[in-house]
Amino acid sequence: MRRRLFVPAIAAAALAATTLAAQPASAADPPPPPLPAGVTVLASGFQQPAHVAFGPHGTLYVADIGSMQISKVKLRTGASWVVTDKLGFAAGVDVGRDGHVYATSVLGNPEEGAVPARVVRLGHHGTAKVVVDTLAYERAHNPDGQSQAVDSVSNPYSVLKLRDRLIVVDAGANDILVVRGHHVRTLTVFPVSHAGPCATQPENDPGTFGCDPVPTDVEMGADGYLYVSGLGAFVEGHIWKVNPRTGAIVRSWGGLPPLTGLAIGKHGTIYAASLVANQVLRIRGGDIDVADIPGAADAEYGHGMLVVSSFAGLILKVSDSAFHEPV
């Protein structure tokens, strides 16, 4: 697929530019877009905040692909400061139970071909230690089977730190990897889209890059399964429920807008962000409700609240009252 989710400009083009994450909004900044009832601003002044992750002591880490910075936000006050700006395109971030911060890092534009791509662990003063080189893994193993003559691309877009392993979502390679120490293995390769113009295309054929599933986020549910969101070739978004040991897809949700982020709330409620549709979906059993959030890029649930990052440069708190039946 040639649209490798470098900067999803589809929705971003309509959003006003904002200041860098380290700087407070000024009087010269454009006003934020109208927000629905039940949505409040926790922090502002970002450019294109992608994935977010709760940290210790009431903090939130923000991967801002617009400014190419990883920032830390004090949720109580909304104050933020830059942790590092040395990772290039860094869309994914997560925090382990021990407080260690993990982030994805692509040193260039993956839309333009094979560029260095890896996942790093951040140390003091923003230093970074490479945990896994995802481009090297893609070149050595090519899990999705697409021709590497024209498709040797890795774009780690999300990372999840579990107690004993790291789960890495590679939007360019169409898979998720499991990293334990120095051992890396492919857990799951996701199926290509069969919606719209992709309906007649064969699976994993070198000519069907435009039908790639493009996984974008991963979370662990209370039921012990992984939940993964996908863009679905910008045609039909999916959520896949994955066995974390075998990699088998045990359930999937289709017919959704292209998805860029995912969260698991109480009682198995799924929240899915769609930057393309400017919505956050709430899936409870067979019911789907939506909250209209301009530029919704990611959702994260913790401390009893749902936090959404928006390409309008905002970090938002979204309450249940913001959701309604789809029109």
C-alpha positions as CSV (number, residue, x, y, z in Angstrom):
1,M,0.0,0.0,0.0
2,R,1.4,3.4,-0.9
3,R,-0.5,5.3,1.7
4,R,1.5,4.1,4.7
5,L,-0.1,6.4,7.3
6,F,2.9,8.8,7.5
7,V,0.7,11.9,8.2
8,P,-2.9,11.2,7.5
9,A,-3.7,14.5,5.9
10,I,-7.2,13.5,4.9
11,A,-8.6,15.0,8.0
12,A,-5.7,17.2,9.0
13,A,-6.0,19.5,6.1
14,A,-9.3,20.9,7.4
15,L,-7.9,21.5,10.9
16,A,-6.2,24.7,12.1
17,A,-2.5,24.6,12.8
18,T,-1.4,24.8,16.4
19,T,1.7,25.7,18.4
20,L,4.3,23.1,19.5
21,A,3.5,20.9,22.4
22,A,6.0,22.6,24.7
23,Q,4.4,26.0,24.3
24,P,1.1,27.2,25.7
25,A,-1.5,28.4,23.3
26,S,-1.3,32.1,22.6
27,A,-3.9,34.8,21.7
28,A,-2.8,34.5,18.1
29,D,-3.7,30.8,17.9
30,P,-6.9,30.0,16.0
31,P,-9.8,29.0,18.3
32,P,-10.4,25.3,18.8
33,P,-13.2,23.7,16.7
34,P,-16.7,23.4,18.3
35,L,-16.9,20.4,20.6
36,P,-20.0,18.5,21.5
37,A,-21.5,18.4,25.0
38,G,-19.8,16.0,27.2
39,V,-16.3,16.8,25.7
40,T,-13.8,18.9,27.6
41,V,-10.3,20.0,26.8
42,L,-7.5,18.5,29.1
43,A,-4.6,20.0,27.2
44,S,-3.9,22.0,24.0
45,G,-1.1,23.5,22.0
46,F,-0.2,20.3,20.0
47,Q,0.0,19.9,16.3
48,Q,-1.1,16.4,15.3
49,P,-1.2,14.2,18.5
50,A,-1.5,10.6,17.5
51,H,-1.3,7.9,20.2
52,V,-1.5,8.7,23.9
53,A,-0.7,6.6,27.0
54,F,-1.3,7.1,30.7
55,G,1.8,7.5,32.8
56,P,2.4,7.5,36.6
57,H,1.4,10.3,38.9
58,G,-1.5,11.7,36.8
59,T,0.4,12.1,33.6
60,L,-0.3,11.4,29.9
61,Y,2.3,10.8,27.2
62,V,1.5,12.2,23.8
63,A,3.1,11.2,20.5
64,D,2.7,14.3,18.3
65,I,3.5,13.4,14.7
66,G,3.0,17.0,13.6
67,S,5.9,18.4,15.8
68,M,7.7,15.0,15.9
69,Q,7.8,15.2,19.6
70,I,7.0,12.9,22.5
71,S,5.5,15.1,25.3
72,K,4.3,14.6,28.8
73,V,1.1,16.2,30.1
74,K,0.1,16.8,33.7
75,L,-3.6,15.9,33.5
76,R,-4.6,18.0,36.5
77,T,-3.3,21.3,35.0
78,G,-2.9,20.6,31.3
79,A,0.7,21.7,31.4
80,S,3.0,19.9,29.0
81,W,6.7,19.6,28.3
82,V,8.8,17.8,25.6
83,V,10.4,14.5,26.5
84,T,12.2,14.0,23.2
85,D,12.2,15.4,19.7
86,K,14.9,13.0,18.4
87,L,12.8,10.1,17.1
88,G,11.6,11.5,13.8
89,F,8.1,10.3,12.9
90,A,7.0,8.8,16.3
91,A,3.3,7.9,16.3
92,G,3.2,5.3,19.1
93,V,3.9,5.5,22.8
94,D,3.2,3.4,25.8
95,V,4.3,3.2,29.5
96,G,5.1,0.0,31.3
97,R,4.2,-0.8,34.9
98,D,7.8,0.1,35.9
99,G,7.4,3.6,34.4
100,H,9.6,2.9,31.4
101,V,8.4,4.7,28.2
102,Y,8.4,3.0,24.8
103,A,7.9,4.7,21.5
104,T,8.0,4.0,17.8
105,S,10.5,5.8,15.6
106,V,10.7,6.2,11.9
107,L,13.6,8.2,10.6
108,G,12.1,9.5,7.4
109,N,8.9,9.1,5.4
110,P,7.8,5.5,5.0
111,E,5.6,6.5,2.1
112,E,8.8,7.1,0.1
113,G,10.3,3.6,0.6
114,A,12.4,1.7,3.2
115,V,13.6,4.1,5.9
116,P,15.0,3.2,9.4
117,A,12.1,2.1,11.6
118,R,12.3,0.8,15.1
119,V,10.8,0.8,18.6
120,V,12.9,2.4,21.4
121,R,12.8,2.7,25.2
122,L,13.3,6.2,26.4
123,G,15.8,6.9,29.2
124,H,16.6,9.9,31.2
125,H,16.9,13.2,29.3
126,G,15.2,11.7,26.3
127,T,17.9,9.2,25.4
128,A,16.7,6.2,23.4
129,K,17.7,2.6,23.3
130,V,16.6,0.5,20.3
131,V,14.5,-2.5,21.4
132,V,13.6,-3.8,18.0
133,D,14.6,-2.9,14.4
134,T,11.3,-3.4,12.6
135,L,12.6,-2.6,9.1
136,A,15.3,-5.3,9.5
137,Y,12.7,-7.8,10.7
138,E,10.5,-6.9,7.7
139,R,13.4,-7.4,5.3
140,A,14.4,-10.7,6.8
141,H,11.0,-12.3,7.2
142,N,8.4,-10.4,5.1
143,P,5.4,-11.7,7.0
144,D,2.7,-10.4,4.7
145,G,4.4,-12.1,1.7
146,Q,4.2,-9.0,-0.6
147,S,7.0,-8.5,-3.1
148,Q,9.9,-6.8,-1.4
149,A,11.1,-5.4,-4.7
150,V,8.5,-2.7,-4.4
151,D,7.2,-3.2,-0.8
152,S,9.9,-3.5,1.8
153,V,8.4,-1.0,4.2
154,S,8.0,-0.9,8.0
155,N,6.0,1.7,9.8
156,P,5.6,0.8,13.5
157,Y,2.6,2.9,14.4
158,S,1.7,1.6,17.9
159,V,3.3,-0.2,20.8
160,L,1.9,-1.9,23.9
161,K,4.1,-2.8,26.9
162,L,2.9,-5.9,28.7
163,R,4.5,-7.3,31.8
164,D,6.9,-9.7,30.0
165,R,6.7,-8.7,26.4
166,L,6.2,-5.9,23.9
167,I,3.5,-5.9,21.2
168,V,4.3,-3.8,18.1
169,V,1.8,-2.9,15.5
170,D,3.4,-2.4,12.0
171,A,1.1,-0.4,9.7
172,G,3.6,-0.8,6.8
173,A,4.2,-4.5,7.2
174,N,0.5,-5.3,8.0
175,D,1.3,-7.4,11.1
176,I,1.9,-7.3,14.8
177,L,5.1,-8.5,16.4
178,V,5.9,-9.9,19.8
179,V,9.3,-8.9,21.4
180,R,10.7,-10.7,24.4
181,G,14.3,-9.6,25.1
182,H,16.2,-10.1,21.9
183,H,13.7,-12.5,20.4
184,V,11.2,-11.2,17.9
185,R,8.4,-13.2,16.2
186,T,5.4,-12.5,14.0
187,L,2.2,-12.9,16.0
188,T,-0.5,-12.1,13.3
189,V,-0.6,-11.0,9.7
190,F,-4.0,-9.3,9.0
191,P,-6.1,-10.0,5.9
192,V,-6.4,-7.6,3.1
193,S,-9.6,-5.6,2.6
194,H,-12.4,-7.1,0.5
195,A,-14.6,-4.0,0.5
196,G,-15.3,-1.6,-2.3
197,P,-12.8,-1.8,-5.2
198,C,-10.8,-4.4,-3.2
199,A,-13.7,-7.0,-3.4
200,T,-12.3,-8.7,-6.5
201,Q,-8.6,-8.6,-5.6
202,P,-6.7,-11.7,-4.5
203,E,-5.2,-11.8,-1.0
204,N,-1.6,-10.6,-0.5
205,D,-0.9,-10.2,-4.2
206,P,1.9,-7.8,-5.0
207,G,-0.5,-5.8,-7.1
208,T,-2.9,-5.1,-4.3
209,F,-1.0,-2.7,-2.0
210,G,-4.0,-0.4,-2.0
211,C,-6.1,-3.1,-0.2
212,D,-3.7,-3.5,2.8
213,P,-5.4,-3.8,6.2
214,V,-3.0,-1.3,7.8
215,P,-3.3,-2.1,11.5
216,T,-3.0,1.1,13.7
217,D,-3.4,0.3,17.4
218,V,-3.5,-2.6,19.9
219,E,-4.8,-3.0,23.4
220,M,-5.1,-5.9,25.9
221,G,-8.7,-6.6,27.0
222,A,-9.7,-7.8,30.5
223,D,-10.6,-11.1,28.8
224,G,-6.9,-11.7,28.0
225,Y,-7.2,-11.1,24.2
226,L,-5.6,-8.4,22.1
227,Y,-7.8,-6.0,20.2
228,V,-6.3,-4.4,17.1
229,S,-7.8,-1.6,15.0
230,G,-7.2,-1.1,11.2
231,L,-7.6,1.4,8.5
232,G,-8.8,-1.2,6.0
233,A,-7.3,0.5,2.9
234,F,-9.2,3.7,3.9
235,V,-12.3,1.9,2.7
236,E,-13.6,-0.3,5.6
237,G,-12.1,-0.2,9.1
238,H,-11.8,-3.3,11.2
239,I,-11.3,-4.4,14.8
240,W,-9.7,-7.8,15.2
241,K,-9.7,-9.8,18.4
242,V,-6.5,-11.8,18.6
243,N,-5.3,-14.7,20.7
244,P,-2.1,-13.4,22.3
245,R,-0.4,-16.8,22.3
246,T,-1.3,-18.2,18.9
247,G,-2.0,-15.0,17.0
248,A,-5.3,-16.5,15.7
249,I,-8.0,-13.9,14.9
250,V,-11.0,-15.2,16.9
251,R,-13.4,-12.4,16.1
252,S,-13.6,-9.3,13.9
253,W,-15.8,-6.3,13.5
254,G,-16.1,-4.9,10.0
255,G,-18.2,-2.3,8.2
256,L,-16.6,0.5,10.3
257,P,-15.0,3.7,9.2
258,P,-11.2,3.6,8.8
259,L,-9.8,3.4,12.4
260,T,-6.7,5.0,13.8
261,G,-6.9,4.3,17.5
262,L,-8.5,2.0,20.0
263,A,-9.2,1.7,23.8
264,I,-10.9,-0.9,26.0
265,G,-13.1,0.4,28.8
266,K,-15.1,-1.1,31.6
267,H,-17.0,-4.3,31.0
268,G,-15.3,-4.8,27.6
269,T,-16.6,-1.6,26.0
270,I,-14.6,-0.8,22.9
271,Y,-13.8,2.7,21.9
272,A,-12.4,3.2,18.4
273,A,-11.2,6.5,17.0
274,S,-11.5,7.4,13.3
275,L,-9.5,10.4,12.1
276,V,-11.1,10.0,8.7
277,A,-14.7,10.1,10.0
278,N,-14.0,12.6,12.8
279,Q,-15.7,10.2,15.2
280,V,-15.1,8.0,18.2
281,L,-17.2,4.8,18.2
282,R,-18.4,3.1,21.3
283,I,-19.1,-0.6,20.9
284,R,-21.1,-2.4,23.6
285,G,-22.3,-5.8,22.7
286,G,-24.1,-5.4,19.4
287,D,-24.7,-1.6,19.9
288,I,-22.6,1.1,18.3
289,D,-22.8,4.7,19.3
290,V,-20.7,7.6,18.1
291,A,-19.2,10.8,19.5
292,D,-18.4,13.5,16.9
293,I,-14.8,14.6,17.6
294,P,-13.0,16.7,15.0
295,G,-9.8,15.0,14.0
296,A,-10.2,12.1,16.5
297,A,-6.9,10.1,16.2
298,D,-6.7,7.9,19.3
299,A,-8.6,6.8,22.3
300,E,-7.2,5.7,25.7
301,Y,-9.1,4.6,28.7
302,G,-7.7,4.8,32.3
303,H,-8.4,6.1,35.7
304,G,-12.1,5.8,35.0
305,M,-12.0,8.2,32.0
306,L,-11.8,8.2,28.2
307,V,-9.1,10.4,26.7
308,V,-9.1,11.2,23.0
309,S,-6.3,12.9,21.0
310,S,-7.5,15.2,18.2
311,F,-5.6,16.5,15.2
312,A,-7.1,19.9,16.1
313,G,-4.2,20.0,18.5
314,L,-6.2,18.9,21.6
315,I,-6.2,16.2,24.2
316,L,-9.8,15.7,25.3
317,K,-11.8,14.0,28.0
318,V,-15.0,12.4,26.6
319,S,-17.9,11.4,28.8
320,D,-20.7,9.0,28.1
321,S,-23.1,11.9,27.4
322,A,-21.1,12.7,24.2
323,F,-22.2,9.5,22.5
324,H,-25.4,9.2,20.5
325,E,-26.9,6.8,18.0
326,P,-25.4,7.2,14.5
327,V,-27.4,9.3,12.1
